Amino acid sequence: MIRKLSFDWSGPVVMKKYSVIIVGAGPAGLACAQSLGKEKKEVLVLEKNRKVGPKICAGGLTLKTLKLLDLPPELLEAQFKQMNVFIEGKE
């Protein structure tokens, strides 16, 4: 579950302790947070961008990795069934 938090700085600031703080809400950060959450850890994920996970590894994840990460479909930009790779100067 991803929740957006907003803060009211007009009152006293109450510090909360977390088991883990993850910097970056990309695929690895979200997968890590999910795994730790299942283990009942208090997790805080920090992300500098307004949108969580807008770009996933330049769009290059294998099907095996996608299944392993179990990412929400809205994070996927596109899916391909085949890819051709050309490397200049190599045979």
Backbone as a chain_set.jsonl record, in Angstrom:
{"seq": "MIRKLSFDWSGPVVMKKYSVIIVGAGPAGLACAQSLGKEKKEVLVLEKNRKVGPKICAGGLTLKTLKLLDLPPELLEAQFKQMNVFIEGKE", "coords": {"N": [[0.85, -1.175, 0.0], [0.661, 2.136, -0.913], [0.996, 5.233, 0.499], [0.335, 8.676, 0.53], [1.859, 11.181, 2.341], [1.182, 14.124, 4.15], [2.298, 17.041, 5.803], [1.701, 18.982, 8.724], [3.114, 21.783, 9.657], [2.565, 23.668, 11.539], [2.153, 23.074, 14.191], [3.599, 21.388, 17.105], [6.491, 19.417, 16.373], [6.565, 15.989, 16.11], [8.704, 13.412, 16.644], [9.191, 10.36, 14.986], [10.156, 6.996, 15.235], [11.674, 4.712, 13.009], [12.089, 1.397, 11.764], [13.487, 1.043, 9.439], [14.727, 3.274, 6.971], [14.207, 4.083, 3.692], [15.774, 5.386, 0.909], [14.615, 6.573, -1.984], [12.133, 5.706, -4.191], [12.043, 3.841, -6.235], [11.965, 0.817, -8.246], [13.577, -1.042, -6.744], [13.641, 0.141, -4.173], [10.877, 0.201, -3.521], [10.255, -2.532, -3.626], [11.891, -3.49, -1.604], [10.808, -2.106, 0.596], [8.265, -3.252, 0.617], [8.865, -5.942, 1.215], [10.034, -5.651, 3.759], [7.869, -4.524, 5.115], [6.089, -6.682, 5.142], [7.346, -8.169, 7.03], [6.658, -6.922, 9.278], [8.02, -4.557, 9.879], [8.656, -1.134, 10.662], [8.573, 1.11, 8.162], [9.916, 3.798, 6.318], [9.703, 5.443, 3.303], [11.504, 7.546, 1.275], [11.197, 9.886, -1.322], [12.337, 11.977, -3.881], [10.983, 12.92, -6.113], [7.725, 13.966, -7.288], [6.043, 12.028, -8.291], [5.781, 8.617, -7.674], [8.066, 6.182, -8.626], [8.347, 6.931, -11.486], [10.028, 6.278, -13.643], [11.372, 3.319, -14.703], [14.266, 1.778, -14.491], [15.182, 2.679, -17.062], [13.271, 1.475, -18.597], [13.982, -1.163, -18.994], [13.515, -4.09, -17.935], [13.614, -7.554, -17.275], [11.183, -10.189, -17.947], [11.252, -12.073, -15.918], [12.356, -10.584, -13.8], [10.352, -8.628, -13.503], [8.224, -10.22, -12.584], [9.328, -11.081, -10.172], [9.647, -8.665, -8.734], [7.019, -7.819, -8.563], [5.575, -5.456, -9.315], [3.26, -2.676, -9.215], [0.905, -2.386, -11.898], [0.553, 0.226, -12.925], [3.018, 1.442, -12.774], [4.49, 0.556, -14.875], [5.79, 1.484, -17.941], [5.838, 0.537, -20.584], [5.55, -2.626, -22.311], [7.37, -5.233, -23.866], [7.515, -7.912, -26.178], [9.613, -8.834, -27.616], [13.048, -8.032, -28.262], [15.606, -6.495, -30.056], [19.091, -6.269, -30.065], [21.72, -4.253, -31.041], [25.14, -3.985, -31.415], [27.612, -1.835, -32.133], [30.463, -2.552, -34.075], [30.908, -5.071, -33.062], [30.722, -8.598, -33.591]], "CA": [[0.0, 0.0, 0.0], [1.411, 3.387, -0.981], [0.216, 6.338, 1.046], [0.972, 9.983, 0.467], [1.789, 11.859, 3.624], [1.386, 15.568, 4.153], [2.648, 17.44, 7.158], [1.255, 20.271, 9.24], [4.256, 22.281, 10.414], [2.142, 24.746, 12.425], [2.181, 22.611, 15.577], [4.863, 20.771, 17.514], [6.959, 18.309, 15.542], [6.722, 14.764, 16.882], [9.629, 12.52, 15.948], [8.79, 8.961, 14.984], [11.267, 6.107, 14.929], [11.408, 3.687, 12.007], [13.058, 0.308, 11.71], [14.287, 1.25, 8.23], [14.39, 4.387, 6.093], [14.678, 3.781, 2.342], [15.868, 6.576, 0.072], [14.346, 6.231, -3.378], [10.94, 4.883, -4.365], [12.099, 3.122, -7.504], [11.613, -0.6, -8.111], [14.299, -1.69, -5.643], [13.173, 0.714, -2.912], [9.513, -0.248, -3.248], [10.289, -3.966, -3.344], [12.493, -3.616, -0.277], [9.808, -1.639, 1.567], [7.201, -4.247, 0.669], [9.381, -7.11, 1.943], [10.182, -5.289, 5.17], [6.519, -4.345, 5.653], [5.545, -8.015, 5.406], [8.013, -8.644, 8.25], [6.149, -6.043, 10.344], [8.967, -3.483, 10.185], [8.179, 0.225, 10.408], [9.382, 1.561, 7.04], [9.662, 5.106, 5.722], [10.318, 5.563, 1.986], [11.658, 8.938, 0.866], [11.358, 10.043, -2.776], [12.436, 13.396, -4.215], [10.026, 13.261, -7.167], [6.313, 13.975, -6.889], [5.434, 10.766, -8.704], [6.562, 7.46, -7.236], [8.427, 5.227, -9.669], [7.972, 7.325, -12.846], [10.895, 5.687, -14.653], [11.892, 2.067, -14.173], [15.501, 1.272, -15.124], [15.133, 3.024, -18.48], [12.317, 0.602, -19.273], [14.579, -2.448, -19.341], [13.47, -5.17, -16.954], [13.201, -8.833, -17.858], [9.92, -10.71, -17.414], [11.567, -12.726, -14.639], [12.515, -9.525, -12.798], [9.031, -8.042, -13.274], [7.457, -11.142, -11.732], [9.96, -11.08, -8.858], [9.374, -7.394, -8.056], [5.575, -7.695, -8.379], [5.28, -4.021, -9.351], [1.914, -2.298, -9.643], [0.866, -2.155, -13.349], [0.624, 1.651, -13.284], [4.414, 1.862, -12.824], [5.093, 0.085, -16.117], [5.603, 2.414, -19.055], [5.547, -0.269, -21.777], [6.05, -3.995, -22.274], [7.759, -5.735, -25.174], [7.652, -9.358, -26.263], [10.883, -9.128, -28.275], [13.939, -6.894, -28.355], [16.837, -6.73, -30.811], [20.181, -5.427, -29.583], [22.801, -4.101, -32.003], [26.326, -3.386, -30.824], [28.491, -1.434, -33.229], [31.836, -3.037, -34.013], [30.946, -6.427, -32.519], [30.041, -9.586, -34.438]], "C": [[0.896, 1.239, 0.0], [0.501, 4.5, -0.486], [1.005, 7.622, 0.913], [0.777, 10.662, 1.814], [1.952, 13.355, 3.425], [1.565, 15.98, 5.612], [2.105, 18.815, 7.484], [2.367, 20.792, 10.148], [3.863, 23.383, 11.4], [2.192, 24.357, 13.899], [3.528, 22.024, 15.935], [5.209, 19.579, 16.608], [7.195, 17.105, 16.446], [7.604, 13.823, 16.061], [9.113, 11.092, 16.07], [9.999, 8.13, 14.605], [10.805, 5.044, 13.945], [12.468, 2.602, 12.109], [14.029, 0.544, 10.567], [13.784, 2.495, 7.506], [15.025, 4.09, 4.747], [14.65, 5.065, 1.529], [15.709, 6.135, -1.38], [13.192, 5.257, -3.508], [10.893, 4.286, -5.768], [11.762, 1.662, -7.265], [12.283, -1.282, -6.92], [13.811, -1.172, -4.292], [11.785, 0.246, -2.532], [9.457, -1.734, -2.914], [10.855, -4.222, -1.956], [11.487, -3.216, 0.81], [8.688, -2.66, 1.726], [7.65, -5.47, 1.476], [9.511, -6.82, 3.429], [8.826, -5.095, 5.842], [5.858, -5.677, 5.984], [6.139, -8.627, 6.669], [7.675, -7.751, 9.452], [7.154, -4.985, 10.795], [8.309, -2.148, 9.885], [9.104, 0.837, 9.36], [8.935, 2.937, 6.574], [10.409, 5.14, 4.4], [10.326, 7.032, 1.602], [11.902, 8.996, -0.642], [11.359, 11.522, -3.097], [11.422, 13.834, -5.268], [8.597, 13.214, -6.647], [5.645, 12.647, -7.185], [6.354, 9.613, -8.302], [6.804, 6.536, -8.417], [8.108, 5.645, -11.087], [8.821, 6.681, -13.938], [11.544, 4.445, -14.056], [13.085, 1.626, -15.006], [15.51, 1.497, -16.627], [14.211, 2.092, -19.258], [12.854, -0.777, -19.576], [14.618, -3.451, -18.222], [13.018, -6.446, -17.65], [11.871, -9.272, -17.258], [10.129, -11.376, -16.063], [11.678, -11.693, -13.517], [11.176, -8.873, -12.483], [8.186, -8.917, -12.356], [8.002, -11.144, -10.309], [9.613, -9.827, -8.069], [7.891, -7.185, -7.772], [5.153, -6.222, -8.301], [3.834, -3.754, -9.739], [1.922, -1.964, -11.14], [1.012, -0.69, -13.75], [2.062, 2.182, -13.308], [5.099, 1.467, -14.132], [4.755, 1.033, -17.264], [5.198, 1.67, -20.323], [6.098, -1.671, -21.571], [6.313, -4.462, -23.696], [7.898, -7.25, -25.118], [8.989, -9.751, -26.885], [11.712, -7.855, -28.333], [15.175, -7.315, -29.139], [17.888, -5.752, -30.325], [21.285, -5.432, -30.623], [23.956, -3.383, -31.322], [27.313, -3.095, -31.955], [29.908, -1.969, -33.004], [31.98, -4.436, -33.436], [30.218, -7.366, -33.462], [29.587, -10.756, -33.611]], "O": [[1.793, 1.358, 0.835], [-0.61, 4.685, -0.982], [2.212, 7.646, 1.158], [-0.329, 10.708, 2.351], [2.771, 13.795, 2.619], [1.043, 15.341, 6.525], [2.055, 19.7, 6.629], [2.545, 20.309, 11.267], [4.736, 23.976, 12.034], [2.265, 25.23, 14.764], [4.488, 22.139, 15.173], [4.333, 18.846, 16.15], [7.933, 17.19, 17.428], [7.278, 13.486, 14.923], [8.656, 10.675, 17.134], [10.782, 8.526, 13.741], [9.686, 4.54, 14.037], [13.607, 2.865, 12.495], [15.228, 0.289, 10.688], [12.581, 2.744, 7.433], [16.233, 3.871, 4.658], [13.628, 5.749, 1.466], [16.551, 5.424, -1.929], [13.251, 4.132, -3.01], [9.839, 4.235, -6.402], [11.314, 1.308, -6.175], [11.633, -2.015, -6.174], [13.593, -1.957, -3.369], [11.527, -0.072, -1.371], [8.707, -2.151, -2.031], [10.355, -5.074, -1.221], [11.34, -3.909, 1.816], [8.218, -2.906, 2.837], [6.906, -5.972, 2.319], [9.14, -7.646, 4.263], [8.65, -5.46, 7.004], [5.152, -5.792, 6.986], [5.527, -9.488, 7.301], [8.322, -7.82, 10.497], [7.143, -4.565, 11.952], [7.499, -2.04, 8.964], [10.285, 1.059, 9.63], [7.742, 3.211, 6.449], [11.615, 4.895, 4.364], [9.284, 7.688, 1.602], [12.719, 8.243, -1.172], [10.482, 12.255, -2.639], [11.042, 15.005, -5.307], [8.298, 12.508, -5.684], [4.788, 12.19, -6.43], [7.556, 9.644, -8.564], [5.871, 6.154, -9.123], [7.635, 4.812, -11.859], [8.353, 6.555, -15.07], [12.196, 4.522, -13.015], [12.911, 1.146, -16.126], [15.82, 0.578, -17.385], [14.369, 1.944, -20.47], [12.238, -1.509, -20.351], [15.669, -3.647, -17.61], [12.14, -6.415, -18.513], [11.474, -8.793, -16.196], [9.29, -11.262, -15.17], [11.16, -11.9, -12.419], [10.887, -8.592, -11.32], [7.512, -8.415, -11.456], [7.234, -11.203, -9.348], [9.317, -9.904, -6.877], [7.535, -6.456, -6.845], [4.476, -5.8, -7.363], [3.244, -4.517, -10.505], [2.858, -1.318, -11.61], [1.547, -0.399, -14.819], [2.296, 3.277, -13.82], [6.167, 1.986, -14.457], [3.59, 1.339, -17.518], [4.315, 2.121, -21.053], [7.001, -1.881, -20.761], [5.568, -4.128, -24.617], [8.351, -7.8, -24.114], [9.45, -10.878, -26.703], [11.179, -6.75, -28.438], [15.725, -8.389, -28.897], [17.624, -4.558, -30.186], [21.739, -6.496, -31.044], [23.781, -2.318, -30.73], [27.781, -4.005, -32.639], [30.472, -1.86, -31.915], [33.101, -4.936, -33.334], [29.214, -6.989, -34.067], [28.993, -11.695, -34.142]]}, "num_chains": 1, "name": "protein.A"}
